[in-house]
Amino acid sequence: MRQIVLDTETTGLEAHRGHRLIEIGCVELVQRRRTGREFHTYLNPERAIDEGARAVTGISDEELLDKPLFRDVAAEFLQFIDGAEVIAHNATFDVGFINAELARIDAGTLADRVQVLDTLALAREKFPGQRNSLDALCKRLDVDNSHRGLHGALLDANLLVDVYLALTSGQGQLGFDAEADAVETQVLATTLEIRSRPRVLRAAAAELEAHEARLTVLDKKAGGACLWRQVAAG
């Protein structure tokens, strides 16, 4: 299975009020393993960044003036994710912003191209009633996020890879790999040959005396109901 772990940064929190994407980061997985392929770009949002977003990302308006518009990278981005399962944390947020950008260039929606998996929903199911932010999950699942001073789309996508794999650990053992292991085990079992008899070590006389003494103590404490002696007598 091909999966794309995705994160975005934006000028603000509400796409329907005209806020725009300023960064997209994607990491490709195949069969739950990193392939080394990534997609990353900063974007000129053609508007100012809210103060709160600047504080979280550390990105200024001036830094984005020479960056491409979304329409300039849309084809490359869509080609990278096309046909994959997209994994995002609080996916409704990221998908909403990407769909708003796609609508501006009349390019349909993400649902036309990919399936989406929300790790926030997975986390809430696994850890109900607990904080399930990316930072909280990193701490809970022992994912090192000590280098995350500010939010960044590619940085957070890479952290989310580790969080997702930890959240879904065990799934990778199902399917083809398990079948191959079973076949290998069967082959080993049919070819195993015992070439010598196992060595039997018998208790020495002193060990037998110590054993009987211990049973006597147990028998007294149990009021004559020592199970070991009952079984031996039977």
Buried (B, 14 or more C-beta within 10 A) or exposed (E): EEBBBBBBBBBBEBBEEEBBBBBBBBBBBEEBEBEEEBBBBBBBBEBEBBEEBBEBBEBEBEBBEEBBBBEEBBEEBBEBBEEBBBBBBBBEBBBBBBBBBBEEEEBEEBEEBBEBBBBBBBBEEBBEEEEBEBBBBBEBBEBEBEEBEEBBBBBBBBBBBBBBBBBBEEEEEEEEEEEEEEEEEEEEEEEEEEEEEEEEEEEEEEEEEEEEEEBEEBBEEEEEEBEEBEEEEE
